[in-house]
């Protein structure tokens, strides 16, 4: 504890000797007595950079991964405890601090267990090996003759000869080299060291309770939103209609009289207020009258304009995932052809807690508290914006609201840094609800075009799928810029990242097959509130909605049961077949073609199926819906999902994630759409952008398919992919209406029924 | 500015504040009670819920002046990690949290419900929580937690 506060003071010396009220990860009361400082310059080739064992046996893991509310820290702690053979409650995940942690890459993309897990596991395996060497010397034995249980090493067959990890290394450094090549997600850590055999696992595979839940239930947990530092002021940002519009004039008369106003800040098109209290900042931001210059970028007038643009604009690159044979030639010879276009709207991450950060910017150093998904990316973005060397910016991650990809673009850290620099004091900024609904980087619209042809036997011989979508540009690094840095005139140099490519039917094998995801340049991106960013399993829910609806359309036309029809094309895709079969069994699926026989009842019921592969995790989904034929309202009554993400680390934690994906996915499928016109975003609160509520939540049944023979894969987002497709197919089954545009609103259902 | 007497979690204290300040900001910033959260500022999401005079209210739209001398209970007033209230414990037992940003509102709205209706039906719980939004999709576990706290989990 003493060393820790000393080093912190040293760090802060340059920034005005501010003493930060440091908030420890609150779930580990042991920490205060037991924490050991890692090397200050985190070198992944030093074992001490990865973990430390204190004199009471507590193992602190300096993970470069964060928990976004998914429980992944608990799963990572299980992996480390398993490998080291220490009790689970002895593990402490330190919480990411860029001045100490190893950069394991951004926490995103369901890659934390898949990539970060083995990195931590191998570091733990090296530590175990070293501890056995130390124990062998102490016990006059050899490592091969030793066994470990609960952090106690003993000689096999002679348990009285024993020594604890704490006695061997407690409070001391290993000073051992470890191999670590490549960086971030791709870092390979000690691949030469043999980790424990999966068959000997005792802790991995069990439903350990989440480490941080008790303090979250009592208000003791310190979220990013709860960080307060001495002398801290409160800021709010006033956003322009578009990034390119500048404040032509700022009338401060209405705010001058507000007691507690510290400063109105303007830099480029960035405008904000800083006040002594939060409420004053809220009031001042509202009262400040800013006249903005004419916007240089026009918003599209409506979604039709966006889809027309997506259809007619030449792509930056086509992103071909499958290219087998010549689908065009096969289509020309097909006995019957199918063609359909599917639309997915702009949608929000819609974090419950709007973005929040605290920044303390000094003359040449800065400290940022934030709930970012990429602490090192935030560090780079803030350092570039402030013109500081990266090492002079310290990012202290604190868990924030669940973000589902949104905090991969840590806009608020830049806001807080700009305001703090302007007043020379630490500033906390939280976005207001309308800031978040308007300016968060959205999951962009997608237009998916599908063509297929069948032979005289009804067999698909041609498949041509194109997911036309926008690149994701609201990000830091790789030539991209966040909001505030754009507003002060920093320009992006890259055209954006992919919105994913999976879900276009590549799980199936057709004689001729092409799956592509053409990226359409999006001139509005970053300049208007229609910014584009990673939204949970980016792009997959839309592609899967299109491809799996299309499969269903063909199956229905061929009068074949939808499950049986899919099985015909899964070929040797064993995991796909298993997931599909498992979900059908759990759903008590009755083999028959869709739609179901029409009835005269007001409410029609239907079931639909879909499968997906996201980041190599396979899902099978069955939705059961009830459609009110008079109102067009769709109720999802029951949702069944099978899930194969390889070796399962924590079954209950995984189920919690899957339940969340299903509920969020039902919400996105039935009700969510960002509405806008040429003047801006129109859905700025929860009444205009509603999400699913308690009375409409379906019953959920989950089948976990554990594969101990496989590596562990991520579970944070794969199950979001098949949700919309299963629901659309169930609606068709119920009332014979094929919806090719989400969300599946009562108006669209009624319009479809009118047409039928 | 005015001196406003408050009674929060059984403790009487006086704050010096603009009487129009939403109670939420006073609880969080003046009294350092982090349980209630800012979610929308419009009484649409429930993250800021506290109990005042026995009713679950939205502290983001309740002026601090309206809370004068009225008993206010926040999440912290129910229990601590050392001694949890049965509702808090039930949420842990059911692992009924993902990010937890909404969970203050879920617990406080459920507390107000169970105080008035100790044995609610499923649909009564759903109705009582219909104004509380959760983006992570933890609804099913939250329902189970409330039923568990009410001794109704079968």
Boltz contact constraints between the chains, C-beta under 6 A:
constraints:
  - contact:
      token1: [A, 69]
      token2: [B, 98]
      max_distance: 6.0
  - contact:
      token1: [A, 69]
      token2: [B, 99]
      max_distance: 6.0
  - contact:
      token1: [A, 213]
      token2: [B, 92]
      max_distance: 6.0
  - contact:
      token1: [A, 213]
      token2: [B, 97]
      max_distance: 6.0
  - contact:
      token1: [A, 214]
      token2: [B, 81]
      max_distance: 6.0
  - contact:
      token1: [A, 214]
      token2: [B, 92]
      max_distance: 6.0
  - contact:
      token1: [A, 215]
      token2: [B, 81]
      max_distance: 6.0
  - contact:
      token1: [A, 216]
      token2: [B, 97]
      max_distance: 6.0
  - contact:
      token1: [A, 216]
      token2: [B, 100]
      max_distance: 6.0
  - contact:
      token1: [A, 217]
      token2: [B, 88]
      max_distance: 6.0
  - contact:
      token1: [A, 217]
      token2: [B, 91]
      max_distance: 6.0
  - contact:
      token1: [A, 217]
      token2: [B, 92]
      max_distance: 6.0
  - contact:
      token1: [A, 218]
      token2: [B, 80]
      max_distance: 6.0
  - contact:
      token1: [A, 218]
      token2: [B, 81]
      max_distance: 6.0
  - contact:
      token1: [A, 218]
      token2: [B, 88]
      max_distance: 6.0
  - contact:
      token1: [A, 219]
      token2: [B, 34]
      max_distance: 6.0
  - contact:
      token1: [A, 219]
      token2: [B, 35]
      max_distance: 6.0
  - contact:
      token1: [A, 219]
      token2: [B, 75]
      max_distance: 6.0
  - contact:
      token1: [A, 219]
      token2: [B, 76]
      max_distance: 6.0
  - contact:
      token1: [A, 220]
      token2: [B, 81]
      max_distance: 6.0
  - contact:
      token1: [A, 226]
      token2: [B, 34]
      max_distance: 6.0
  - contact:
      token1: [A, 278]
      token2: [B, 25]
      max_distance: 6.0
  - contact:
      token1: [A, 278]
      token2: [B, 29]
      max_distance: 6.0
  - contact:
      token1: [A, 279]
      token2: [B, 21]
      max_distance: 6.0
  - contact:
      token1: [A, 279]
      token2: [B, 25]
      max_distance: 6.0
  - contact:
      token1: [A, 350]
      token2: [B, 135]
      max_distance: 6.0
  - contact:
      token1: [A, 352]
      token2: [B, 39]
      max_distance: 6.0
  - contact:
      token1: [A, 352]
      token2: [B, 47]
      max_distance: 6.0
  - contact:
      token1: [A, 352]
      token2: [B, 101]
      max_distance: 6.0
  - contact:
      token1: [A, 352]
      token2: [B, 102]
      max_distance: 6.0
  - contact:
      token1: [A, 352]
      token2: [B, 135]
      max_distance: 6.0
  - contact:
      token1: [A, 353]
      token2: [B, 37]
      max_distance: 6.0
  - contact:
      token1: [A, 353]
      token2: [B, 101]
      max_distance: 6.0
  - contact:
      token1: [A, 401]
      token2: [B, 99]
      max_distance: 6.0
  - contact:
      token1: [A, 401]
      token2: [B, 101]
      max_distance: 6.0
  - contact:
      token1: [A, 402]
      token2: [B, 98]
      max_distance: 6.0
  - contact:
      token1: [A, 402]
      token2: [B, 99]
      max_distance: 6.0
  - contact:
      token1: [A, 402]
      token2: [B, 135]
      max_distance: 6.0
  - contact:
      token1: [A, 402]
      token2: [B, 136]
      max_distance: 6.0
  - contact:
      token1: [A, 433]
      token2: [B, 40]
      max_distance: 6.0
  - contact:
      token1: [A, 433]
      token2: [B, 41]
      max_distance: 6.0
  - contact:
      token1: [A, 652]
      token2: [B, 95]
      max_distance: 6.0
  - contact:
      token1: [A, 659]
      token2: [B, 137]
      max_distance: 6.0
  - contact:
      token1: [A, 659]
      token2: [B, 140]
      max_distance: 6.0
  - contact:
      token1: [A, 660]
      token2: [B, 98]
      max_distance: 6.0
  - contact:
      token1: [A, 660]
      token2: [B, 136]
      max_distance: 6.0
  - contact:
      token1: [A, 660]
      token2: [B, 137]
      max_distance: 6.0
  - contact:
      token1: [A, 663]
      token2: [B, 137]
      max_distance: 6.0
  - contact:
      token1: [A, 663]
      token2: [B, 139]
      max_distance: 6.0
  - contact:
      token1: [A, 664]
      token2: [B, 137]
      max_distance: 6.0
  - contact:
      token1: [A, 686]
      token2: [B, 44]
      max_distance: 6.0
  - contact:
      token1: [A, 686]
      token2: [B, 45]
      max_distance: 6.0
  - contact:
      token1: [A, 693]
      token2: [B, 130]
      max_distance: 6.0
  - contact:
      token1: [A, 694]
      token2: [B, 126]
      max_distance: 6.0
  - contact:
      token1: [A, 694]
      token2: [B, 129]
      max_distance: 6.0
  - contact:
      token1: [A, 694]
      token2: [B, 130]
      max_distance: 6.0
  - contact:
      token1: [A, 694]
      token2: [B, 139]
      max_distance: 6.0
  - contact:
      token1: [A, 695]
      token2: [B, 126]
      max_distance: 6.0
  - contact:
      token1: [A, 695]
      token2: [B, 130]
      max_distance: 6.0
  - contact:
      token1: [A, 697]
      token2: [B, 139]
      max_distance: 6.0
  - contact:
      token1: [A, 700]
      token2: [B, 140]
      max_distance: 6.0
